[in-house]
Amino acid sequence: MGVHYLVYGAGCEKDVDGLLQNAPEGATLQPVGLEAFLKEHRATEEDRAIVYGEYDEIKAVLEGSFVCGFTVALLAKPSQRALRDTFEIPGNPAKALEVAIGGEARPVDLLYCQDEIVLWSALVGEAPPHGMMARARKNDAATHRIWML
């Protein structure tokens, strides 16, 4: 295996030390900011980018992986419950790093919609489905949930 990059997004610098402290014993992570990683680092097929950032930042690294062929692992920020649930990322940072570093990579399809990577789902057809908004307006909590998706 090549280099394990800990690629972090803007505003995530304060979390990097904690993430490095949670790395499994013997693991070597090279922390690098997203902009520097995309512009200066030439990750190869042997390398792994462990991404910690906002959704657009994650998508930027995924696009880079498509071009260069390096492996990508995701770490979810505490506020990114949907990302954690969708990709089955452990909630415990130490366990998440253990999986990100030692997990076996597998190929996945990369879905684009209107030139943007889709991370979890896409809806084809009428959106929202006919009648859903009328029912949702009756319940404020349901309306809130619909717009959160």
C-alpha positions as CSV (number, residue, x, y, z in Angstrom):
1,M,0.0,0.0,0.0
2,G,1.2,3.5,-0.8
3,V,0.6,6.7,1.2
4,H,-2.4,7.2,3.4
5,Y,-3.4,10.9,3.0
6,L,-5.7,12.4,5.6
7,V,-7.4,15.0,3.3
8,Y,-9.2,17.6,5.3
9,G,-11.5,20.4,4.1
10,A,-11.6,24.1,4.9
11,G,-12.6,24.7,8.5
12,C,-11.6,21.1,9.6
13,E,-8.0,22.0,10.6
14,K,-9.0,22.1,14.3
15,D,-10.1,18.4,14.1
16,V,-6.9,17.0,12.5
17,D,-4.9,16.5,15.7
18,G,-7.8,14.6,17.2
19,L,-8.1,12.4,14.2
20,L,-4.4,11.7,14.1
21,Q,-4.5,10.7,17.8
22,N,-7.3,8.2,17.0
23,A,-5.3,6.5,14.2
24,P,-4.5,2.8,14.9
25,E,-1.1,2.1,16.4
26,G,1.5,1.9,13.7
27,A,-0.6,3.7,11.1
28,T,1.0,6.6,9.3
29,L,-1.2,9.3,8.0
30,Q,0.0,12.3,6.0
31,P,-2.4,15.2,6.8
32,V,-2.9,17.6,3.9
33,G,-5.5,20.3,3.2
34,L,-7.9,19.7,0.4
35,E,-6.7,22.5,-1.9
36,A,-3.1,21.4,-1.5
37,F,-4.0,17.7,-2.1
38,L,-5.9,18.5,-5.3
39,K,-3.2,20.9,-6.6
40,E,0.1,19.6,-5.4
41,H,-0.1,15.9,-4.4
42,R,0.0,13.3,-7.2
43,A,-1.7,10.4,-5.5
44,T,-1.3,7.2,-7.4
45,E,-3.3,3.9,-7.6
46,E,-1.2,2.7,-4.6
47,D,-2.4,5.6,-2.4
48,R,-5.5,6.1,-0.3
49,A,-7.1,9.5,0.4
50,I,-9.1,9.5,3.7
51,V,-11.4,12.4,3.3
52,Y,-12.8,14.5,6.2
53,G,-14.8,17.6,5.0
54,E,-18.0,19.0,3.6
55,Y,-19.9,17.2,0.9
56,D,-18.6,19.3,-1.9
57,E,-15.1,18.7,-0.7
58,I,-15.7,14.9,-0.6
59,K,-17.0,15.1,-4.2
60,A,-13.9,17.0,-5.3
61,V,-11.7,14.2,-4.0
62,L,-13.9,11.5,-5.6
63,E,-13.5,13.3,-9.0
64,G,-9.7,13.3,-8.4
65,S,-9.9,9.6,-7.7
66,F,-11.7,8.9,-10.9
67,V,-8.9,10.6,-12.9
68,C,-5.9,9.4,-10.9
69,G,-7.1,6.0,-9.6
70,F,-6.3,6.3,-5.9
71,T,-8.6,4.8,-3.3
72,V,-10.9,6.9,-1.3
73,A,-12.2,6.3,2.3
74,L,-14.6,8.6,4.0
75,L,-14.7,9.9,7.6
76,A,-17.9,11.6,8.6
77,K,-17.9,14.8,10.6
78,P,-20.1,14.6,13.8
79,S,-22.9,16.5,12.0
80,Q,-22.9,14.2,8.9
81,R,-25.2,11.5,10.1
82,A,-26.6,10.8,6.6
83,L,-23.1,10.2,5.3
84,R,-22.3,7.9,8.2
85,D,-25.6,6.0,7.7
86,T,-25.4,5.7,3.9
87,F,-21.8,4.5,3.8
88,E,-21.9,2.6,7.1
89,I,-19.1,4.7,8.6
90,P,-18.6,3.9,12.3
91,G,-19.6,6.7,14.7
92,N,-16.5,6.2,16.8
93,P,-13.6,8.1,15.3
94,A,-11.0,5.5,16.2
95,K,-13.1,2.7,14.7
96,A,-13.8,4.8,11.6
97,L,-10.1,5.4,11.1
98,E,-9.3,1.8,11.6
99,V,-11.8,0.9,8.8
100,A,-10.6,3.7,6.6
101,I,-7.0,2.6,6.9
102,G,-7.3,-1.1,7.0
103,G,-10.5,-1.8,5.1
104,E,-10.4,-3.6,1.8
105,A,-11.2,-1.3,-1.2
106,R,-13.9,-2.3,-3.6
107,P,-15.0,-0.7,-6.8
108,V,-18.2,1.4,-6.8
109,D,-20.1,3.2,-9.5
110,L,-19.8,7.0,-9.6
111,L,-23.2,8.5,-10.5
112,Y,-23.4,12.0,-12.0
113,C,-26.5,14.1,-12.3
114,Q,-26.3,17.4,-14.1
115,D,-22.5,17.2,-14.0
116,E,-22.4,16.8,-10.2
117,I,-21.6,13.6,-8.3
118,V,-24.5,12.1,-6.4
119,L,-23.5,10.8,-3.0
120,W,-26.7,9.0,-1.9
121,S,-29.7,9.0,-4.1
122,A,-31.4,10.5,-7.1
123,L,-35.1,10.8,-7.8
124,V,-36.3,10.3,-11.4
125,G,-39.7,11.6,-12.2
126,E,-42.0,14.0,-10.4
127,A,-40.3,15.5,-7.4
128,P,-41.8,15.3,-4.8
129,P,-44.2,12.6,-5.8
130,H,-47.8,13.8,-6.5
131,G,-49.7,14.6,-3.3
132,M,-46.7,14.3,-0.9
133,M,-46.5,18.1,-0.3
134,A,-50.2,18.4,0.5
135,R,-49.9,15.7,3.1
136,A,-46.6,17.1,4.4
137,R,-48.1,20.6,5.0
138,K,-50.5,19.1,7.5
139,N,-47.6,18.1,9.7
140,D,-44.7,20.6,10.2
141,A,-42.3,17.8,11.3
142,A,-42.9,15.9,8.0
143,T,-42.4,19.1,6.0
144,H,-39.1,19.7,7.8
145,R,-37.9,16.1,7.2
146,I,-38.8,16.3,3.5
147,W,-36.6,19.4,3.0
148,M,-33.8,18.0,5.0
149,L,-33.4,15.1,2.5
